[in-house]
Amino acid sequence: MITTISIKNYALIEDIRMDFNDGLTIITGETGAGKSILLGALSLVLGKRADLSSMKDASKKCVIEAEFEIEKFKLQTIFEENDLDYDAHTIIRREILPSGKSRAFINDTPVTLSQLQAVGPHLVDIHSQHETLSLAEENFQMQVLDALANNSSIRNIYSEQLKSYKATSEALKKAKIEKSEASKEIDYNTFLFTELEEANLEGIDQENLEEIYETLSNAEEIQETLSKVVQLFSEEQIGALETAKEARAALHQLKNYGSVYNSLWERLNSVIIELDDLSEETEQVATSVEADPKQLVEINEKLQTLHKLQQKHNVATVSELLDIKNELDDKISDTNNLDTLIETLEKKVSSLQVEVQKTGKAIHNSREKVIPKLKEKLEAILAKLGLPNARFDFQLTATDTFRDNGIDALELLFTANKGTTMGSIKKVASGGEMSRIMLAVKAVLAAYKTLPTLIFDEIDTGVSGEIANKMAIIMDEMSQGMQLVSITHLPQIASKGAQHLKVYKEDVNNITVTRLKTLTQEERIVEIAQMIGGKKVTDSALAHAKELLN
């Protein structure tokens, strides 16, 4: 419920604050006094778009703040879904800056307009004679049926089932698309994989293969060169080893003449040992090198295969080819596994479809059961409100379509007169009739669910006499379990309020401003007397006002 609204620098309002009680609050005032301004300000708090034209003084900031007690409305989920911190005492503030920029806050946290609009309808429901669109909306009509049928729990089950069904259906659709795309590539991927598989890449040392290939390709040249090297080492008289040995023998005679000569001898001796070893190894290598045309062909073919594959896949190593082979293997496996996944998802979608349909049918049946009761209640209330011949026909049809609120399609037909054909309520009901129907609907709903604060903006226009009294009684009964605000011109309704606020205009320093005051009991008597007989208050009007209030 609303506890307080404060408005600064909005339209004709400089600075006012209103404290609201629970039950029925009446707002009265002359035409043009500013009652609609109050609703405009409240609409901004609830998420209506703002502009500079709504500011009283464009050089100053406009601030509208409303405080709510919301614990009984169970709105924690709504706050969580919109990433907001929940507080049982919630404060919403809307600011319009001189620059034209608008800001909104919930519990001092900056919020977007969409977040504000998501929360607003759960706090306040403003209804005027000209705002009857929701009554003609199928979703609203379905909510009324669900409230009477107590479908809250089963609707939650349906929503979860529908969520799973949609998610699984989407996964199935995605898997089929992947399968379709993969099928176009499976043959080519399999060909590439087979090509790499047949190359037997595991364990291949490409660098070693290339060395062997070079050796086999140049075996004769290698043998000749190595043989020549051996000869140069060991040839008598002029071979490197023989010459070195002669030099070592000569130095041997000087060894004992000093350390420097001994050092030269030792170094030369080390060279001879190394040369001797090098000569033997060269001879062994020369012996091992043999021409092998068959092996040369095999290695050449293997290297050619490697080079072609590396060029084809734009890589330089065997390791990279093996990585590509593994990737192709995974793709082929994934493609083959998609068949199993699609089969599993199809079974799950089919199962979920049965569940959603079953729950949707249960919701349909419960709605059908309460239609006669709802018709009876609405028609009884409308008879009291001057529409004794009003008749409804709720055409509820189960479909094969899964909608957010069930599987039903609903059309509400209405007629206010005997002998006339029923038609869609939005086409055949007049503005005054729609207002009374909405009052009747809200009166019925109030007995079955916790409604947000309900504001009726002059929906009593065109009503008088006993019908006005009946309308007042209905509002009074509704207000016993909820907060209801009525902006009215009817004394019968004004007299039922637990709280009475008056909106009026006043000239201050040649500037017209809107004021607001809470009326005392004596002031209420005068206000209602003026509503009965005009500005000139007569004794009979005062007596009638006292009678209404008592």
C-alpha positions in Angstrom: 0.0 0.0 0.0 1.0 3.6 -0.5 2.0 5.3 2.7 3.3 8.6 1.5 3.7 10.7 -1.7 5.7 13.8 -1.9 5.7 16.0 -5.0 8.1 19.0 -5.7 8.0 21.3 -8.7 5.5 19.3 -10.8 2.9 21.1 -13.0 1.0 23.5 -10.6 2.5 21.8 -7.5 5.3 23.5 -5.7 5.7 21.2 -2.7 3.1 18.9 -1.2 3.1 15.7 0.8 0.3 13.3 1.2 0.1 10.5 3.9 -2.3 7.7 3.0 -4.2 5.3 5.3 -5.3 1.8 4.4 -8.9 1.3 3.5 -10.8 3.8 1.3 -9.3 7.3 0.7 -11.4 9.9 -1.1 -10.0 12.7 -3.1 -12.3 15.5 -4.1 -12.0 19.0 -5.6 -13.4 21.2 -8.3 -12.8 20.5 -12.0 -9.3 21.8 -12.9 -8.1 21.9 -9.3 -5.3 19.5 -10.0 -6.6 16.0 -9.2 -5.3 14.7 -12.5 -1.9 16.3 -11.6 -1.7 14.0 -8.6 -2.3 10.9 -10.8 0.2 12.2 -13.4 2.9 12.5 -10.7 2.1 9.0 -9.4 2.3 7.7 -13.0 5.8 9.0 -13.2 6.8 7.1 -10.1 5.3 3.9 -11.7 7.4 4.3 -14.9 5.7 6.8 -17.2 8.0 8.7 -19.5 8.8 12.2 -18.4 9.5 15.5 -20.2 10.4 19.1 -19.2 6.8 20.4 -19.9 5.7 18.7 -16.7 8.0 20.8 -14.5 6.5 23.9 -12.8 9.9 25.7 -12.8 12.1 24.4 -15.6 15.2 25.8 -13.9 14.7 23.6 -10.8 14.7 19.8 -10.3 11.4 18.0 -10.1 11.2 15.3 -7.5 8.4 12.8 -6.9 8.8 10.2 -4.2 6.4 7.5 -3.0 6.7 5.1 -0.1 5.1 1.7 0.0 4.5 -1.1 2.5 4.7 -4.2 0.3 5.3 -7.2 2.6 1.8 -8.8 2.0 2.2 -8.6 -1.8 5.0 -11.2 -1.9 7.0 -9.4 -4.5 10.5 -10.8 -3.7 10.6 -12.8 -6.9 9.7 -9.7 -9.0 12.5 -7.8 -7.4 15.0 -10.7 -7.9 14.0 -11.1 -11.6 14.7 -7.4 -12.1 18.0 -7.5 -10.2 16.7 -5.2 -7.3 17.2 -5.3 -3.6 13.9 -6.2 -1.9 12.7 -4.2 1.1 9.2 -4.5 2.8 9.3 -0.7 3.1 10.1 0.4 -0.5 10.8 3.9 -1.6 10.6 4.9 -5.3 11.9 8.3 -6.4 11.7 9.9 -9.8 13.7 13.0 -10.7 13.5 15.3 -13.7 16.5 17.5 -14.1 16.5 21.0 -15.7 18.5 19.4 -18.6 15.5 17.2 -19.3 17.3 14.0 -18.1 15.2 11.7 -16.0 16.4 9.5 -13.2 14.7 6.8 -11.2 15.6 5.1 -7.9 14.2 2.1 -6.0 15.4 2.1 -2.4 18.1 4.6 -3.4 19.4 2.2 -6.1 19.4 3.8 -9.6 17.1 1.8 -11.9 16.1 1.9 -15.6 12.6 2.8 -16.8 12.0 -0.8 -17.7 12.8 -2.0 -14.2 10.4 0.6 -12.8 7.7 -0.4 -15.2 8.2 -4.1 -14.2 7.6 -3.3 -10.5 5.0 -0.5 -10.8 1.9 -2.6 -11.8 2.4 -4.8 -8.7 2.1 -1.7 -6.5 -0.6 0.5 -7.9 -3.4 0.0 -10.4 -4.8 3.3 -11.8 -8.2 3.0 -13.5 -10.2 5.7 -15.1 -13.3 5.7 -17.3 -11.1 6.1 -20.4 -8.5 3.5 -19.4 -10.3 0.2 -19.9 -7.9 -1.5 -22.3 -6.8 -4.1 -19.8 -10.4 -5.3 -19.4 -10.5 -6.1 -23.1 -7.2 -7.9 -23.0 -7.3 -11.7 -23.1 -4.4 -12.0 -20.6 -6.2 -9.9 -18.0 -9.4 -11.9 -18.5 -7.4 -15.1 -18.0 -5.9 -13.7 -14.8 -9.4 -13.1 -13.5 -10.4 -16.8 -14.2 -7.2 -18.0 -12.6 -7.7 -16.0 -9.5 -11.2 -17.6 -9.0 -9.9 -21.0 -9.9 -6.9 -20.7 -7.5 -4.6 -21.7 -10.3 -1.5 -20.0 -8.9 0.3 -23.3 -8.1 -0.6 -25.2 -11.2 0.2 -22.1 -13.3 3.7 -22.2 -11.8 4.1 -25.9 -12.6 2.9 -25.1 -16.2 5.4 -22.3 -16.5 8.3 -24.5 -15.4 7.2 -27.3 -17.8 6.8 -24.9 -20.7 10.3 -23.4 -19.9 11.8 -26.9 -20.1 9.9 -27.8 -23.2 11.0 -24.6 -25.0 14.7 -25.1 -23.9 14.7 -28.7 -25.0 13.0 -27.9 -28.3 15.6 -25.2 -28.9 18.4 -27.7 -28.1 16.9 -30.2 -30.6 16.6 -27.5 -33.3 20.2 -26.6 -32.7 21.4 -30.2 -32.9 19.5 -30.8 -36.2 21.1 -27.7 -37.7 24.5 -28.9 -36.5 23.8 -32.3 -38.0 22.8 -30.7 -41.3 25.9 -28.6 -41.4 28.1 -31.5 -40.3 26.6 -33.9 -42.9 27.9 -31.6 -45.6 31.5 -31.9 -44.3 31.5 -35.5 -42.9 32.6 -37.1 -46.2 35.4 -34.6 -46.7 36.5 -34.8 -43.0 36.5 -38.6 -43.3 38.6 -38.5 -46.4 41.2 -36.1 -44.8 41.3 -38.3 -41.6 41.8 -41.5 -43.7 44.6 -39.8 -45.6 46.4 -38.9 -42.4 45.7 -42.3 -40.8 47.2 -44.2 -43.8 50.3 -42.0 -43.6 51.2 -43.8 -40.3 52.5 -40.6 -38.8 52.9 -41.9 -35.2 56.6 -42.3 -34.3 58.0 -40.6 -37.5 61.2 -38.6 -37.0 61.1 -36.4 -40.1 64.5 -34.9 -39.5 66.1 -38.3 -39.2 64.4 -39.5 -42.4 65.6 -36.5 -44.3 69.2 -37.2 -43.1 69.0 -40.8 -44.2 67.6 -39.7 -47.5 70.5 -37.3 -48.1 72.9 -40.0 -47.1 71.4 -42.6 -49.5 71.1 -40.1 -52.3 74.8 -39.2 -52.0 76.3 -42.6 -50.9 79.0 -42.8 -53.6 80.2 -39.3 -53.0 80.2 -39.8 -49.2 82.3 -43.1 -49.5 84.8 -41.5 -51.8 85.3 -38.5 -49.6 85.5 -40.4 -46.4 88.0 -42.8 -48.0 90.1 -39.9 -49.1 90.0 -38.5 -45.5 91.2 -41.8 -44.1 94.0 -41.9 -46.6 95.0 -38.4 -45.7 95.2 -39.4 -42.1 97.1 -42.7 -42.4 99.1 -42.6 -45.7 102.8 -43.5 -45.1 105.4 -40.7 -45.1 102.9 -37.9 -45.8 99.7 -38.9 -43.9 98.6 -36.5 -41.1 99.0 -39.1 -38.4 102.4 -40.2 -39.6 103.7 -36.6 -39.8 102.3 -35.8 -36.4 103.9 -38.9 -34.9 107.3 -37.8 -36.4 106.9 -34.4 -34.8 106.0 -36.0 -31.4 109.2 -38.1 -31.6 111.2 -35.0 -32.2 109.6 -33.2 -29.2 110.2 -36.2 -27.1 113.9 -35.4 -27.0 113.2 -32.0 -25.5 110.7 -33.1 -22.8 113.2 -33.0 -20.0 114.6 -29.6 -20.9 111.8 -27.7 -19.4 108.1 -27.7 -18.7 107.2 -25.7 -21.8 108.7 -28.4 -24.1 106.9 -31.1 -22.1 103.6 -29.2 -22.5 104.1 -29.0 -26.3 104.7 -32.7 -26.4 101.6 -33.5 -24.3 99.4 -31.3 -26.5 100.7 -32.9 -29.7 100.2 -36.4 -28.1 96.5 -35.5 -27.4 96.0 -34.4 -31.0 97.5 -37.7 -32.3 95.2 -39.7 -30.0 92.2 -37.7 -31.3 93.3 -37.9 -34.9 93.8 -41.7 -34.5 90.2 -42.0 -33.1 88.8 -39.7 -35.8 90.5 -41.8 -38.5 89.1 -45.1 -37.2 85.6 -43.6 -36.9 85.7 -42.1 -40.4 86.8 -45.5 -41.7 83.8 -47.2 -39.9 81.4 -44.6 -41.2 82.7 -45.0 -44.8 82.3 -48.8 -44.4 78.7 -48.4 -43.2 77.6 -46.2 -46.0 76.1 -48.4 -48.7 73.9 -47.6 -51.6 70.4 -49.0 -51.1 68.1 -48.0 -54.0 65.1 -49.8 -52.5 65.3 -48.0 -49.1 66.0 -44.7 -50.9 62.7 -45.1 -52.9 60.8 -46.0 -49.7 62.1 -43.0 -47.7 61.6 -40.7 -50.7 58.0 -41.8 -51.0 57.4 -41.3 -47.2 59.0 -37.8 -47.3 57.0 -36.9 -50.4 53.8 -37.9 -48.6 54.7 -35.9 -45.6 55.6 -32.8 -47.7 52.3 -33.0 -49.6 50.2 -33.4 -46.3 52.1 -30.5 -44.7 51.5 -28.3 -47.7 47.9 -29.3 -47.9 47.2 -28.5 -44.3 49.6 -25.5 -44.2 51.8 -26.8 -41.4 55.5 -27.6 -41.0 55.8 -30.6 -38.6 54.5 -34.1 -38.1 53.2 -33.1 -34.7 50.9 -30.5 -36.3 49.6 -33.1 -38.7 48.8 -35.4 -35.8 46.9 -32.6 -34.1 44.8 -32.0 -37.2 44.2 -35.8 -37.4 42.9 -35.8 -33.8 40.7 -32.8 -34.5 39.2 -34.5 -37.5 38.6 -37.6 -35.5 36.7 -35.6 -32.9 34.6 -33.9 -35.6 33.7 -37.2 -37.1 32.8 -38.6 -33.7 30.7 -35.6 -32.8 28.8 -35.9 -36.1 28.1 -39.5 -35.4 27.1 -38.7 -31.8 24.6 -36.1 -33.0 22.3 -38.9 -34.2 22.2 -40.3 -30.7 21.7 -36.8 -29.2 18.9 -35.9 -31.6 17.1 -39.2 -30.8 17.4 -38.5 -27.1 16.2 -34.9 -27.4 13.2 -36.0 -29.6 12.1 -38.4 -26.9 12.5 -35.7 -24.2 10.6 -33.1 -26.3 7.8 -35.6 -26.9 7.6 -36.4 -23.2 7.6 -32.8 -22.1 4.9 -32.0 -24.8 2.6 -34.5 -23.2 3.3 -33.0 -19.7 2.6 -29.4 -20.8 -0.5 -30.5 -22.7 -1.8 -32.4 -19.6 -1.1 -29.5 -17.2 -2.6 -27.0 -19.7 -5.7 -29.1 -19.9 -6.0 -29.2 -16.2 -5.8 -25.4 -16.1 -8.5 -25.3 -18.8 -10.8 -27.5 -16.8 -10.4 -25.5 -13.7 -11.1 -22.3 -15.6 -14.2 -23.8 -17.1 -15.6 -24.7 -13.7 -15.4 -21.1 -12.3 -16.9 -19.4 -15.4 -20.5 -19.9 -14.2 -19.6 -18.5 -10.7 -17.8 -15.5 -12.2 -20.7 -14.8 -14.6 -23.2 -14.9 -11.7 -21.1 -12.6 -9.5 -20.4 -10.0 -12.2 -24.0 -9.9 -13.4 -25.3 -9.6 -9.8 -23.0 -6.6 -9.1 -23.8 -4.9 -12.5 -27.5 -5.3 -11.7 -26.9 -3.2 -8.6 -25.0 -0.7 -10.7 -27.8 0.0 -13.0 -27.2 -2.7 -15.6 -29.9 -5.4 -14.8 -29.8 -6.9 -18.2 -26.0 -7.2 -18.5 -24.9 -10.7 -19.6 -21.5 -12.3 -20.2 -20.3 -15.2 -22.3 -16.8 -16.5 -21.6 -15.8 -18.5 -24.7 -12.9 -20.6 -23.5 -11.3 -22.9 -26.1 -8.5 -25.4 -25.5 -5.9 -25.2 -28.3 -2.8 -27.1 -29.4 -0.7 -24.0 -28.9 1.4 -23.6 -25.8 1.0 -20.0 -24.6 2.6 -18.4 -21.6 -0.7 -18.5 -19.6 -1.8 -22.0 -20.8 -3.3 -23.6 -23.9 -6.5 -21.6 -23.9 -7.9 -19.0 -26.2 -10.5 -16.7 -24.6 -13.0 -14.3 -26.0 -15.3 -12.3 -23.6 -18.7 -11.5 -25.1 -21.0 -9.0 -23.5 -24.4 -7.3 -23.9 -26.0 -4.7 -21.7 -29.5 -5.0 -23.1 -32.1 -7.6 -23.6 -32.7 -8.7 -27.2 -29.3 -7.6 -28.5 -26.7 -9.9 -29.9 -23.6 -10.4 -27.7 -20.3 -9.0 -29.1 -16.7 -8.6 -28.1 -16.6 -6.5 -24.9 -14.2 -4.1 -26.4 -16.5 -3.4 -29.3 -20.0 -3.3 -27.7 -19.5 -1.9 -24.2 -19.6 1.9 -23.7 -17.1 3.8 -21.6 -19.5 4.0 -18.7 -20.4 0.3 -18.9 -16.7 -0.6 -19.1 -16.1 1.4 -15.9 -18.8 -0.4 -14.1 -17.7 -3.8 -15.4 -14.1 -3.0 -14.2 -15.4 -2.1 -10.8 -17.4 -5.4 -10.7 -14.3 -7.4 -11.8 -12.1 -5.7 -9.2 -14.7 -6.3 -6.5 -14.8 -10.0 -7.3 -11.0 -10.2 -7.5 -10.6 -8.5 -4.1 -12.2 -11.6 -2.5 -9.8 -14.0 -4.1 -6.4 -12.4 -4.3 -4.3 -9.6 -2.8 -4.6 -6.7 -5.2 -2.3 -3.7 -5.4 -3.5 -0.3 -4.3 -6.4 0.5 -6.6 -7.1 4.0 -7.8 -10.5 4.8 -9.4 -10.3 8.1 -11.3 -13.8 9.4 -11.7 -15.2 6.1 -12.9 -18.5 7.2 -11.4 -19.1 9.8 -14.1 -22.7 9.7 -15.3 -23.8 7.8 -12.2 -26.3 9.2 -9.6 -29.0 8.3 -7.1 -29.3 4.8 -5.8 -26.7 3.4 -8.3 -24.2 5.9 -6.9 -25.0 4.6 -3.4 -24.6 1.0 -4.5 -21.3 1.8 -6.1 -20.2 3.5 -2.9 -21.1 0.4 -0.9 -19.1 -1.8 -3.2 -16.1 0.4 -2.9 -16.5 0.4 0.9 -16.7 -3.4 1.0 -13.6 -3.7 -1.2 -11.6 -1.4 1.0 -12.0 -3.6 4.0 -9.3 -5.8 2.7 -7.2 -3.5 0.5 -6.2 0.1 0.0 -8.5 1.9 -2.4 -8.4 5.5 -3.6 -11.3 7.1 -5.3 -11.3 10.5 -7.1 -14.9 11.3 -7.2 -17.6 13.9 -7.7 -20.3 11.9 -6.0 -21.2 12.7 -2.3 -22.4 9.1 -1.8 -18.9 7.8 -2.5 -17.1 10.6 -0.8 -19.0 9.9 2.4 -17.7 6.3 2.6 -14.0 7.3 2.9 -12.0 6.5 5.9 -9.8 9.4 4.8 -10.8 12.4 2.8 -8.3 14.6 0.9 -9.3 17.8 -0.9 -7.4 19.3 -3.9 -7.8 23.0 -4.5 -6.0 25.9 -6.3 -4.8 29.0 -4.7 -3.2 32.2 -6.0 0.1 33.0 -4.3 1.9 36.2 -5.5 -0.1 36.1 -8.7 0.9 32.5 -9.3 -1.6 29.7 -9.2 -0.6 26.6 -7.3 -2.3 23.4 -6.4 -2.8 22.6 -2.7 -3.9 19.5 -0.8 -5.3 19.1 2.7 -6.7 16.3 4.8 -10.2 17.3 5.8 -11.5 17.1 9.4 -14.9 15.8 10.1 -16.5 19.3 10.1 -14.7 20.1 6.8 -15.9 16.9 5.3 -19.5 17.8 6.1 -19.1 21.2 4.3 -17.3 19.6 1.4 -19.9 16.9 0.9 -22.7 19.5 1.3 -21.1 21.6 -1.5 -20.9 18.4 -3.6 -24.7 18.0 -3.0 -25.9 21.6 -3.5 -23.1 23.7 -4.9 -20.9 26.4 -3.3 -23.8 28.0 -1.5 -24.3 25.6 1.4 -27.9 25.2 2.6 -29.1 23.7 5.8 -30.7 20.8 3.9 -27.4 20.1 2.1 -25.6 20.1 5.4 -28.2 17.8 6.9 -28.0 15.4 3.9 -24.2 15.5 4.2 -24.3 14.6 7.9 -26.8 11.8 7.1 -24.5 10.3 4.5 -21.4 10.5 6.8 -23.4 8.8 9.6 
